[in-house]
Amino acid sequence: MEKNVNNHKLRVCVATCNRADYSKLAPIMFGIKAEPQFFELDVVVLGSHLIDDYGNTYRMIEQDDFDIHTRLHTIVRGEDEAAMVESVGLALVKLPDVLNRLKPDIMIVHGDRFDALALATSAALMNIRILHIEGGEVSGTIDDSIRHAITKLAHYHVCCTRSAEQHLIAMCEDHDRILLAGCPSYDKLLSAKNKDYMSIIRMWLGEDVKTRDYIVALQHPVTTDIKHSLKMFELTLDALISFNKRTLILFPNVDAGSKEMVRVMRKKGIEHHPNFRAVKHVPFDQFIQLVAHAGCMIGNSSCGVREVGAFGTPVINLGTRQTGRETGENVLHVRDADTQDKILHALQLQFGKQYPCSKIYGDGNAVPRILKFLKSINLKEPLQKKFCFPPVKDNISQDIDHILETQSALAVDLGGTNLRVAIVSMKGEIVKKYTQLNPKTYEDRLELILKMCVEAASEAVNVNCRILGVGIGGGIIHQHELIHGSSFCAAELGHIVVSLDGPECLCGSQGCIEAYASGIALQREAKKLHDEDLLLVEGMSMKKEEVVSAAHLIQAAKLGNSKADSILRTAGTALGLGVVNILHTMNPSLVILSGVLASHYVNAVKDVINQQALSSVKTVDVVVSNLADPALLGAASLVLDYTTRRIY
């Protein structure tokens, strides 16, 4: 049985501001209401829901059998820019008392309306978690800025498309708190089956109207360019009058400029024109049927580019209000128009067509995903949200704590294939790492090491790291301290001699562990096999210019090359004999093998210990390091351990 991560029911406040956001929130509200064992639902209604000129749409919430806990009159009439600002201010004044009384665990806020910004601001300042629906989308006008502002205030995000999800991640939101669910309204759209749709069409458009032979028009003001949007609306009405088809036209929303748009409608006699039916509001269930069977939808509502695509109904999207929205092939854009001709031509192209249904914004299963997401919210987690910023250069600070934290060492790793130098901080963090291919000659290696160390030391100044010394080599830890030796050369473990007549080592001696088991040694043996055409077996291939490496030897052994396997066993035995010598000398409690070859040697080392070591040391643990860069960290510890001691 599904469980809630919290010990009590999650108290969810859903705040709805207008007819559009309720169509998205209602499916979630029904889902919450259907699971009283997990949730308590509080409904707050504000904004244009409570205004008669916009249809008193709070009534449809009551008709859906939801208890409205609070009604807030927050709209300052005027329908201009100042009225929008004053409405936000009024909502901010009224909301704290409501939220103090309800004390929700989480508030669900939808979209990009100015009312929603007031809701999100209030909840964030009152330490209430916010779940934002439809964040990350891109459109036009001030809506984009408001939507992204709400995203920054919200703690959790439900988005509708993959692009929106990527936008949220690019905005530094925590990926773990983003749910790609799809649009909740699609749950209703894709399950809507009403055989009696003709009665709905006739009720709103007249008895003589047929399917695919009428238009639905819905156009809102563009608040960042009201003058131009009024001109576009006037041209749209002229085109619709000329096109001479029955048209259901909805009044615009409450944004700045809507009053002027209504004046344009009345100036042209739209409310009394025989081809037009002008209405303030259509219930969403009926609106679905109207757009599903329309010959075309025209305007700049997000509904046209989002929901209508689910039915394949042709859409003409006017102006810039939805610029940036993802759309299906059913949408034809008219970005700008100087005369009605362009809009009229678009109507002639689109009217009566039927496009493939689009599911860009949802698959009909958003609500179950959202409810599961809500149940996963752990109220014990810190309320303060964190942003996932991309890596940037740290600010240079001059306080003593920072200076102590950035005491650092240069670590050098003389690998078989690569030379590596790193700046390593006192905390064991690799601040910066440099890697170069290992030159073939001793002189070239020494020159490259010095060059890399100089480059790293110069960069250390820029990142405020104080270099305390340069560390090269392995290490022995005794009583939690590194053994350095009289000349700081202790633990040159790679040069323990395990054979008097073994291969020549780079140090000039013969039979050292390094001459058998290092990356360079294995590369040497691999090249010998390759020169004799004895390296490659079935399942292996090499490009002509590819350099033979130890990795090829290991791959060959895994694929059944007996000669390669023999070389690896000999190398493992040599390393094992060296470890036995250390066991007899130091009697350690733990042996840690590190580096890319460690996992290939660990079993061979254990076998040699069992065969060659005294019984008193056979019980030693031999493990492989799980550190990302153990050689560099070990080399750095030689310096950091010694230079930061208080007693020497």
C-alpha positions as CSV (number, residue, x, y, z in Angstrom):
1,M,0.0,0.0,0.0
2,E,1.3,3.5,-0.9
3,K,2.5,5.5,2.1
4,N,3.1,9.1,2.9
5,V,6.6,9.9,4.0
6,N,5.3,12.2,6.8
7,N,3.5,11.2,10.0
8,H,0.4,13.2,9.2
9,K,-1.8,14.1,6.4
10,L,-0.3,16.7,4.0
11,R,-2.3,19.9,4.3
12,V,-2.5,21.3,0.7
13,C,-3.7,24.8,-0.1
14,V,-4.8,25.3,-3.7
15,A,-5.2,28.9,-4.7
16,T,-7.0,29.7,-8.0
17,C,-7.3,33.2,-9.5
18,N,-9.2,32.8,-12.8
19,R,-11.1,30.5,-15.2
20,A,-7.9,29.5,-17.0
21,D,-5.8,28.4,-14.0
22,Y,-8.8,26.5,-12.5
23,S,-9.0,24.3,-15.6
24,K,-5.4,23.1,-14.8
25,L,-5.8,23.0,-11.0
26,A,-9.3,21.3,-10.9
27,P,-8.0,17.8,-11.9
28,I,-5.3,18.0,-9.2
29,M,-8.0,19.2,-6.7
30,F,-10.2,16.2,-7.6
31,G,-7.2,13.9,-7.1
32,I,-6.4,15.3,-3.7
33,K,-10.0,15.2,-2.6
34,A,-10.2,11.5,-3.6
35,E,-7.4,10.5,-1.2
36,P,-8.5,11.9,2.2
37,Q,-6.2,9.4,3.9
38,F,-3.2,11.3,2.6
39,F,-4.4,14.9,2.1
40,E,-6.4,17.8,3.6
41,L,-7.5,20.3,0.9
42,D,-8.0,24.0,1.5
43,V,-9.3,26.0,-1.5
44,V,-8.6,29.8,-1.7
45,V,-10.4,31.8,-4.4
46,L,-9.3,35.3,-5.5
47,G,-8.7,37.5,-8.5
48,S,-11.2,37.7,-11.4
49,H,-13.1,34.6,-10.2
50,L,-15.1,37.0,-7.9
51,I,-15.9,39.7,-10.5
52,D,-19.3,39.7,-12.3
53,D,-17.8,41.2,-15.5
54,Y,-15.6,38.1,-15.8
55,G,-18.5,35.6,-15.2
56,N,-18.3,35.1,-11.4
57,T,-16.4,31.9,-12.2
58,Y,-16.1,30.9,-8.5
59,R,-19.5,29.4,-9.0
60,M,-18.1,26.6,-11.2
61,I,-15.8,25.7,-8.3
62,E,-18.8,25.3,-6.1
63,Q,-20.6,23.3,-8.8
64,D,-17.7,20.9,-8.8
65,D,-18.5,20.4,-5.1
66,F,-15.4,22.0,-3.6
67,D,-15.7,23.8,-0.3
68,I,-14.2,27.3,-0.7
69,H,-12.5,28.1,2.5
70,T,-11.6,31.7,1.7
71,R,-12.7,34.3,-0.9
72,L,-10.4,37.2,-1.3
73,H,-11.4,40.3,-3.4
74,T,-8.0,41.3,-4.7
75,I,-8.7,43.0,-8.1
76,V,-8.4,46.7,-8.3
77,R,-10.6,47.8,-11.2
78,G,-9.1,49.9,-14.0
79,E,-7.6,47.3,-16.2
80,D,-4.4,49.2,-16.7
81,E,-0.8,48.7,-15.6
82,A,-1.3,50.6,-12.3
83,A,-4.3,48.5,-11.5
84,M,-2.3,45.3,-11.9
85,V,0.3,46.5,-9.5
86,E,-2.3,47.7,-7.0
87,S,-4.0,44.3,-7.3
88,V,-0.8,42.5,-6.4
89,G,-0.3,44.8,-3.4
90,L,-3.9,44.3,-2.2
91,A,-3.4,40.5,-2.4
92,L,-0.2,40.8,-0.4
93,V,-2.0,42.7,2.3
94,K,-4.8,40.1,2.6
95,L,-3.0,36.8,2.1
96,P,-0.9,36.7,5.4
97,D,-4.0,36.5,7.6
98,V,-5.4,33.6,5.4
99,L,-2.2,31.7,5.4
100,N,-1.7,32.2,9.2
101,R,-5.2,30.7,9.7
102,L,-4.9,27.8,7.3
103,K,-1.2,26.9,8.1
104,P,-0.8,24.7,5.0
105,D,2.1,22.4,4.6
106,I,2.3,23.2,0.9
107,M,0.7,25.7,-1.5
108,I,0.0,24.9,-5.1
109,V,0.4,27.8,-7.4
110,H,-0.2,27.7,-11.2
111,G,1.3,29.6,-14.1
112,D,2.3,33.1,-14.7
113,R,-0.5,35.5,-13.6
114,F,0.2,38.6,-11.4
115,D,-2.2,37.1,-8.8
116,A,0.0,34.0,-8.7
117,L,3.1,36.1,-8.1
118,A,1.4,37.6,-5.0
119,L,0.5,34.1,-3.8
120,A,4.0,32.8,-4.3
121,T,5.6,35.8,-2.6
122,S,3.3,35.5,0.4
123,A,3.9,31.8,0.9
124,A,7.7,32.1,0.4
125,L,8.0,34.9,3.0
126,M,5.8,32.9,5.5
127,N,8.0,29.8,5.1
128,I,5.3,27.7,3.3
129,R,6.5,25.3,0.7
130,I,5.4,26.1,-2.8
131,L,4.6,23.7,-5.7
132,H,4.6,25.5,-9.0
133,I,2.6,24.1,-11.9
134,E,3.8,24.8,-15.5
135,G,7.1,26.4,-14.7
136,G,9.9,26.5,-17.2
137,E,7.8,27.4,-20.2
138,V,8.5,30.2,-22.6
139,S,5.9,32.6,-24.0
140,G,5.7,36.3,-24.6
141,T,5.0,39.6,-22.7
142,I,5.4,40.1,-18.9
143,D,4.1,36.5,-18.3
144,D,7.6,35.1,-18.9
145,S,9.1,37.3,-16.2
146,I,6.3,36.5,-13.7
147,R,6.5,32.8,-14.4
148,H,10.3,32.7,-13.9
149,A,10.0,34.8,-10.7
150,I,7.6,32.3,-9.3
151,T,10.0,29.5,-10.3
152,K,12.7,31.2,-8.1
153,L,10.3,31.3,-5.2
154,A,8.9,27.8,-5.5
155,H,10.4,24.8,-3.8
156,Y,9.0,22.1,-6.1
157,H,8.1,22.2,-9.8
158,V,5.7,20.3,-12.0
159,C,6.4,20.9,-15.7
160,C,4.6,19.8,-18.8
161,T,7.3,19.3,-21.5
162,R,10.9,18.0,-21.7
163,S,12.0,21.5,-22.9
164,A,10.4,23.1,-19.8
165,E,12.2,20.7,-17.6
166,Q,15.5,21.6,-19.2
167,H,14.8,25.3,-18.8
168,L,14.2,24.8,-15.1
169,I,17.5,22.9,-14.8
170,A,19.2,25.7,-16.7
171,M,17.7,28.2,-14.2
172,C,19.6,26.3,-11.5
173,E,16.6,24.5,-10.0
174,D,17.3,21.2,-8.2
175,H,16.6,18.4,-10.6
176,D,15.4,16.2,-7.7
177,R,12.6,18.7,-7.1
178,I,11.3,18.8,-10.7
179,L,8.6,16.5,-11.9
180,L,7.9,16.1,-15.6
181,A,4.2,15.2,-15.4
182,G,2.5,16.7,-18.4
183,C,-0.4,19.2,-18.2
184,P,-3.2,18.3,-15.7
185,S,-5.8,19.6,-18.1
186,Y,-4.8,16.9,-20.6
187,D,-6.1,14.3,-18.1
188,K,-9.5,15.7,-18.7
189,L,-9.1,16.5,-22.4
190,L,-8.0,13.0,-23.4
191,S,-10.7,11.3,-21.5
192,A,-13.5,13.7,-22.6
193,K,-16.2,11.7,-24.4
194,N,-19.5,13.5,-24.8
195,K,-21.8,12.0,-27.4
196,D,-24.2,14.9,-26.9
197,Y,-21.7,17.6,-28.0
198,M,-24.2,18.9,-30.5
199,S,-26.5,20.2,-27.7
200,I,-23.5,22.1,-26.3
201,I,-22.7,23.6,-29.7
202,R,-26.3,24.6,-30.3
203,M,-26.6,26.1,-26.8
204,W,-23.7,28.5,-27.3
205,L,-23.9,29.1,-31.1
206,G,-27.4,28.5,-32.2
207,E,-29.6,25.7,-33.5
208,D,-28.5,26.0,-37.1
209,V,-24.7,25.5,-36.6
210,K,-22.9,22.4,-37.7
211,T,-19.6,20.9,-36.5
212,R,-16.4,22.2,-38.1
213,D,-18.5,25.2,-39.4
214,Y,-17.9,27.8,-36.6
215,I,-15.0,29.6,-35.0
216,V,-13.9,30.1,-31.4
217,A,-12.1,33.4,-30.7
218,L,-10.2,34.2,-27.5
219,Q,-7.8,37.2,-27.5
220,H,-6.2,38.9,-24.5
221,P,-4.3,42.2,-24.2
222,V,-0.5,42.1,-24.4
223,T,0.5,44.1,-21.4
224,T,3.9,45.1,-22.7
225,D,2.5,46.6,-25.9
226,I,-1.2,47.5,-25.3
227,K,-1.5,49.8,-28.2
228,H,-0.3,47.3,-30.7
229,S,-2.5,44.5,-29.2
230,L,-5.6,46.7,-29.6
231,K,-4.8,47.3,-33.2
232,M,-4.3,43.5,-33.7
233,F,-7.7,42.8,-32.0
234,E,-9.5,45.4,-34.2
235,L,-8.0,43.8,-37.4
236,T,-9.0,40.3,-36.1
237,L,-12.6,41.4,-35.6
238,D,-12.7,43.0,-39.1
239,A,-11.3,39.7,-40.6
240,L,-13.9,37.6,-38.7
241,I,-16.7,39.9,-39.9
242,S,-15.5,39.5,-43.5
243,F,-15.0,35.8,-43.2
244,N,-18.7,35.5,-42.4
245,K,-18.8,32.4,-40.2
246,R,-20.6,31.9,-36.9
247,T,-18.1,32.8,-34.1
248,L,-18.1,32.3,-30.4
249,I,-16.0,35.1,-28.9
250,L,-15.0,35.2,-25.3
251,F,-14.3,38.4,-23.4
252,P,-10.6,39.0,-22.6
253,N,-9.0,38.5,-19.2
254,V,-8.5,41.1,-16.5
255,D,-5.0,42.3,-17.7
256,A,-4.2,45.9,-18.5
257,G,-5.8,46.8,-21.8
258,S,-8.9,44.5,-21.5
259,K,-11.2,47.5,-20.9
260,E,-10.1,49.0,-24.2
261,M,-10.5,45.7,-26.0
262,V,-14.2,45.5,-24.8
263,R,-14.7,49.0,-26.1
264,V,-13.4,47.9,-29.5
265,M,-15.9,45.0,-29.4
266,R,-18.8,47.3,-28.7
267,K,-17.7,49.9,-31.2
268,K,-17.9,47.2,-33.9
269,G,-21.3,46.0,-32.6
270,I,-20.0,42.5,-31.9
271,E,-22.4,41.7,-29.1
272,H,-25.4,42.3,-31.4
273,H,-23.9,41.0,-34.7
274,P,-25.9,38.0,-36.0
275,N,-22.7,36.0,-36.6
276,F,-21.2,36.5,-33.2
277,R,-22.0,35.1,-29.7
278,A,-20.0,37.1,-27.1
279,V,-19.7,35.5,-23.7
280,K,-17.8,36.1,-20.5
281,H,-17.2,32.5,-19.6
282,V,-17.8,29.0,-20.8
283,P,-17.4,26.0,-18.3
284,F,-14.3,24.1,-19.1
285,D,-16.1,20.8,-19.8
286,Q,-18.3,22.6,-22.4
287,F,-15.4,24.6,-23.8
288,I,-13.5,21.4,-24.5
289,Q,-16.3,20.2,-26.7
290,L,-16.6,23.6,-28.5
291,V,-13.0,23.7,-29.5
292,A,-12.8,20.0,-30.3
293,H,-15.5,20.4,-33.0
294,A,-14.7,23.9,-34.2
295,G,-13.6,24.7,-37.7
296,C,-10.9,26.9,-36.3
297,M,-9.8,28.7,-33.1
298,I,-8.2,32.2,-33.4
299,G,-6.6,34.5,-30.8
300,N,-3.6,34.6,-28.5
301,S,-4.7,32.4,-25.6
302,S,-2.3,29.7,-24.4
303,C,-5.3,27.3,-24.7
304,G,-4.9,27.6,-28.5
305,V,-1.3,26.4,-28.6
306,R,-1.6,24.0,-25.7
307,E,-5.0,22.2,-25.2
308,V,-6.5,22.6,-28.6
309,G,-3.7,20.5,-30.2
310,A,-5.1,17.5,-28.4
311,F,-8.0,17.5,-30.8
312,G,-6.2,18.5,-34.0
313,T,-8.4,21.6,-34.4
314,P,-6.8,24.3,-36.6
315,V,-5.5,27.3,-34.6
316,I,-4.4,30.8,-35.7
317,N,-2.1,32.3,-33.1
318,L,-2.0,36.1,-33.3
319,G,0.8,38.4,-32.2
320,T,3.6,37.8,-29.7
321,R,1.8,36.7,-26.5
322,Q,2.6,33.0,-27.1
323,T,6.0,33.5,-28.7
324,G,8.3,30.6,-27.7
325,R,5.6,28.1,-26.8
326,E,5.9,24.6,-28.1
327,T,3.2,23.9,-30.6
328,G,1.8,21.2,-32.8
329,E,1.4,21.4,-36.6
330,N,-2.1,22.6,-36.2
331,V,-1.0,26.1,-35.2
332,L,-0.4,28.8,-37.9
333,H,1.3,32.0,-36.5
334,V,0.4,35.5,-37.6
335,R,3.1,37.5,-35.7
336,D,2.1,40.9,-37.1
337,A,-0.5,42.4,-39.3
338,D,-1.1,45.9,-40.8
339,T,-4.4,45.1,-42.4
340,Q,-7.1,42.4,-42.0
341,D,-5.9,40.7,-45.2
342,K,-3.2,38.6,-43.6
343,I,-5.6,37.4,-40.8
344,L,-8.3,36.8,-43.4
345,H,-5.9,34.7,-45.5
346,A,-4.9,32.7,-42.5
347,L,-8.6,32.0,-41.8
348,Q,-9.0,30.8,-45.4
349,L,-6.0,28.5,-45.0
350,Q,-7.0,27.0,-41.7
351,F,-10.7,26.9,-41.5
352,G,-12.2,23.4,-41.6
353,K,-9.0,21.4,-41.7
354,Q,-8.3,18.5,-39.4
355,Y,-4.7,17.9,-38.1
356,P,-3.2,15.0,-36.3
357,C,-3.8,15.1,-32.6
358,S,-0.8,16.4,-30.6
359,K,0.3,15.3,-27.1
360,I,3.2,17.7,-26.7
361,Y,1.8,18.9,-23.3
362,G,0.6,15.6,-21.8
363,D,-0.5,12.0,-22.1
364,G,-3.5,12.1,-19.8
365,N,-1.6,10.7,-16.7
366,A,-0.4,13.9,-15.0
367,V,-2.5,13.9,-11.9
368,P,-1.4,10.4,-10.6
369,R,2.2,11.5,-11.1
370,I,1.6,14.8,-9.2
371,L,-0.1,13.0,-6.3
372,K,2.8,10.6,-6.0
373,F,5.2,13.5,-6.1
374,L,3.2,15.3,-3.3
375,K,3.4,12.2,-1.1
376,S,7.1,12.0,-1.5
377,I,7.7,15.5,-0.1
378,N,9.4,15.2,3.2
379,L,8.4,18.0,5.5
380,K,11.5,17.3,7.7
381,E,13.8,18.4,4.9
382,P,15.2,21.9,5.3
383,L,12.8,24.5,4.0
384,Q,15.5,26.8,2.5
385,K,15.8,25.9,-1.1
386,K,19.1,25.4,-2.8
387,F,20.1,26.4,-6.3
388,C,22.3,24.2,-8.4
389,F,24.7,26.7,-9.9
390,P,27.2,25.7,-12.5
391,P,30.9,25.7,-11.3
392,V,32.4,29.2,-11.2
393,K,35.7,30.5,-10.0
394,D,35.7,31.0,-6.3
395,N,35.8,34.5,-4.9
396,I,39.2,35.4,-3.4
397,S,38.8,36.0,0.3
398,Q,41.3,37.3,2.7
399,D,40.0,36.0,6.0
400,I,42.2,33.7,8.1
401,D,39.8,30.8,7.9
402,H,40.0,30.8,4.1
403,I,43.7,31.0,4.2
404,L,44.0,28.0,6.5
405,E,41.5,26.0,4.4
406,T,43.6,26.6,1.2
407,Q,47.0,25.5,2.6
408,S,47.9,23.1,-0.2
409,A,50.5,20.8,-1.8
410,L,51.6,20.0,-5.3
411,A,51.2,16.3,-5.8
412,V,53.0,14.5,-8.6
413,D,52.0,11.1,-10.0
414,L,54.6,9.5,-12.4
415,G,52.2,7.1,-14.2
416,G,53.1,4.7,-16.9
417,T,51.0,6.4,-19.5
418,N,50.5,9.9,-18.0
419,L,52.3,12.4,-15.8
420,R,49.9,14.2,-13.4
421,V,50.3,17.2,-11.2
422,A,47.6,18.5,-8.9
423,I,47.0,21.2,-6.4
424,V,45.5,19.5,-3.4
425,S,44.0,21.4,-0.5
426,M,44.3,20.6,3.2
427,K,40.8,19.0,3.1
428,G,42.0,16.5,0.5
429,E,40.1,18.3,-2.3
430,I,41.8,18.4,-5.8
431,V,41.6,22.1,-6.6
432,K,43.1,21.7,-10.1
433,K,44.7,18.8,-12.0
434,Y,47.1,18.8,-15.0
435,T,47.7,15.7,-17.1
436,Q,50.2,15.1,-19.9
437,L,51.3,12.0,-21.8
438,N,54.5,10.5,-20.4
439,P,57.5,11.3,-22.7
440,K,59.7,8.4,-23.7
441,T,63.1,9.6,-22.4
442,Y,64.1,10.4,-18.8
443,E,65.3,13.9,-19.7
444,D,62.0,14.8,-21.4
445,R,60.1,13.4,-18.4
446,L,62.0,15.5,-15.9
447,E,61.6,18.6,-18.1
448,L,57.9,18.1,-18.4
449,I,57.4,17.5,-14.6
450,L,59.2,20.8,-13.8
451,K,57.1,22.6,-16.4
452,M,53.9,21.2,-15.0
453,C,54.9,22.1,-11.4
454,V,55.7,25.7,-12.4
455,E,52.4,26.0,-14.2
456,A,50.5,24.6,-11.2
457,A,52.3,26.8,-8.8
458,S,51.4,29.9,-10.8
459,E,47.8,28.9,-11.0
460,A,47.8,28.3,-7.2
461,V,48.2,32.0,-6.7
462,N,45.1,32.7,-8.7
463,V,43.0,30.3,-6.7
464,N,44.4,31.6,-3.4
465,C,46.2,28.3,-2.5
466,R,49.5,28.5,-0.5
467,I,51.8,25.7,-1.8
468,L,53.6,24.2,1.2
469,G,55.7,21.7,-0.8
470,V,55.8,19.1,-3.6
471,G,55.0,15.5,-2.8
472,I,56.1,12.5,-4.9
473,G,56.0,8.8,-3.9
474,G,54.2,6.2,-1.8
475,G,53.7,6.2,1.9
476,I,53.8,4.1,5.1
477,I,51.4,5.2,7.9
478,H,52.5,4.3,11.5
479,Q,50.3,5.2,14.4
480,H,48.2,7.5,12.2
481,E,51.3,9.4,10.9
482,L,53.3,9.2,7.7
483,I,56.9,7.9,8.0
484,H,59.1,10.3,6.1
485,G,62.6,9.0,6.7
486,S,65.8,11.0,7.3
487,S,65.9,12.5,3.8
488,F,62.1,12.4,3.1
489,C,62.6,9.4,0.8
490,A,61.0,6.7,2.9
491,A,58.6,4.2,1.3
492,E,60.1,4.0,-2.2
493,L,58.1,0.8,-2.4
494,G,58.3,0.5,-6.1
495,H,62.0,-0.1,-6.0
496,I,62.1,-3.0,-3.6
497,V,64.1,-5.7,-5.5
498,V,62.2,-9.0,-5.9
499,S,64.6,-10.7,-8.4
500,L,68.4,-10.4,-8.8
501,D,68.3,-11.0,-12.6
502,G,64.9,-9.4,-13.4
503,P,64.2,-6.7,-16.1
504,E,66.0,-3.4,-16.0
505,C,64.2,-0.7,-14.0
506,L,64.1,3.0,-14.9
507,C,66.1,3.7,-11.7
508,G,69.0,1.8,-13.2
509,S,68.7,-1.3,-11.1
510,Q,67.3,-4.7,-12.0
511,G,64.4,-6.7,-10.7
512,C,62.4,-3.9,-8.9
513,I,58.7,-4.2,-8.4
514,E,58.2,-1.3,-10.8
515,A,60.1,-3.1,-13.5
516,Y,57.5,-5.9,-13.4
517,A,54.2,-4.3,-12.3
518,S,54.1,-0.6,-13.3
519,G,52.1,0.7,-16.2
520,I,55.3,1.4,-18.1
521,A,56.5,-2.2,-17.5
522,L,53.2,-3.7,-18.8
523,Q,53.2,-1.4,-21.7
524,R,56.8,-2.6,-22.6
525,E,55.7,-6.2,-22.5
526,A,52.5,-5.5,-24.5
527,K,54.6,-3.8,-27.2
528,K,56.9,-6.9,-27.4
529,L,53.9,-9.2,-27.9
530,H,52.4,-6.8,-30.5
531,D,55.7,-6.6,-32.4
532,E,55.6,-10.4,-32.6
533,D,51.9,-10.4,-33.6
534,L,51.1,-12.3,-30.3
535,L,49.0,-9.6,-28.6
536,L,45.7,-9.3,-30.5
537,V,43.2,-12.2,-30.2
538,E,39.6,-12.6,-31.4
539,G,37.5,-9.8,-30.2
540,M,40.3,-7.2,-30.2
541,S,41.2,-4.6,-32.8
542,M,43.6,-1.6,-32.9
543,K,43.8,1.4,-35.2
544,K,47.0,1.7,-37.2
545,E,48.1,4.9,-35.3
546,E,46.9,3.6,-31.9
547,V,49.7,3.4,-29.2
548,V,50.0,0.0,-27.5
549,S,49.3,0.3,-23.8
550,A,48.9,-1.8,-20.6
551,A,45.1,-1.7,-21.2
552,H,45.6,-3.8,-24.4
553,L,47.5,-6.4,-22.4
554,I,44.8,-6.6,-19.8
555,Q,42.1,-6.9,-22.5
556,A,44.0,-9.6,-24.2
557,A,44.4,-11.6,-21.0
558,K,40.6,-11.3,-20.4
559,L,39.9,-12.6,-23.9
560,G,42.1,-15.7,-23.4
561,N,45.6,-14.7,-24.5
562,S,47.7,-17.0,-22.4
563,K,51.0,-15.0,-22.9
564,A,49.3,-11.8,-21.8
565,D,47.8,-13.6,-18.8
566,S,51.3,-15.0,-17.9
567,I,52.8,-11.5,-17.9
568,L,50.1,-10.2,-15.6
569,R,50.5,-13.2,-13.2
570,T,54.3,-12.5,-13.1
571,A,53.7,-8.8,-12.4
572,G,51.2,-9.7,-9.7
573,T,53.6,-12.2,-8.1
574,A,56.4,-9.5,-8.1
575,L,54.1,-7.1,-6.4
576,G,53.1,-9.8,-3.9
577,L,56.7,-10.6,-3.1
578,G,57.4,-6.9,-2.4
579,V,54.3,-6.8,-0.1
580,V,55.6,-9.9,1.7
581,N,58.9,-8.1,2.3
582,I,57.0,-5.1,3.7
583,L,54.9,-7.4,6.0
584,H,58.0,-9.0,7.4
585,T,59.6,-5.6,7.9
586,M,56.7,-3.4,9.2
587,N,54.0,-5.9,10.2
588,P,51.1,-3.6,9.1
589,S,47.5,-4.2,9.8
590,L,46.3,-3.1,6.4
591,V,47.7,-3.0,2.9
592,I,46.0,-0.7,0.4
593,L,46.6,-1.1,-3.3
594,S,45.8,2.0,-5.4
595,G,45.9,3.0,-9.1
596,V,44.2,1.7,-12.2
597,L,46.0,-1.7,-12.0
598,A,45.2,-2.4,-8.3
599,S,42.1,-4.4,-9.0
600,H,44.0,-6.6,-11.4
601,Y,46.7,-7.4,-8.8
602,V,44.8,-7.8,-5.6
603,N,44.1,-11.5,-5.9
604,A,47.6,-12.3,-7.0
605,V,49.0,-10.4,-4.0
606,K,46.8,-12.3,-1.6
607,D,47.9,-15.6,-3.1
608,V,51.6,-14.8,-2.7
609,I,51.0,-13.7,0.9
610,N,49.3,-17.1,1.6
611,Q,52.2,-19.0,0.0
612,Q,55.3,-17.0,1.1
613,A,54.5,-14.9,4.2
614,L,55.1,-16.0,7.8
615,S,51.9,-17.2,9.5
616,S,52.1,-14.2,11.9
617,V,51.4,-11.8,9.1
618,K,49.2,-13.8,6.8
619,T,46.0,-12.4,8.3
620,V,46.7,-8.9,7.0
621,D,43.9,-7.2,5.1
622,V,44.7,-6.4,1.5
623,V,42.2,-4.0,-0.1
624,V,41.8,-1.8,-3.2
625,S,41.5,2.0,-2.6
626,N,38.1,3.5,-3.7
627,L,39.5,7.0,-3.9
628,A,39.3,8.7,-7.3
629,D,42.9,9.9,-7.3
630,P,44.7,7.9,-4.5
631,A,48.2,8.5,-5.9
632,L,47.8,12.3,-6.0
633,L,46.2,12.4,-2.6
634,G,48.8,10.2,-1.1
635,A,51.6,12.3,-2.5
636,A,50.0,15.5,-1.2
637,S,49.6,13.9,2.3
638,L,53.4,13.6,2.5
639,V,53.7,17.4,2.4
640,L,50.5,18.4,4.2
641,D,51.1,16.0,7.1
642,Y,54.7,17.2,7.7
643,T,54.3,20.9,7.1
644,T,51.3,21.3,9.4
645,R,52.6,19.5,12.4
646,R,53.0,21.5,15.6
647,I,55.8,19.1,17.0
648,Y,58.5,17.7,14.7
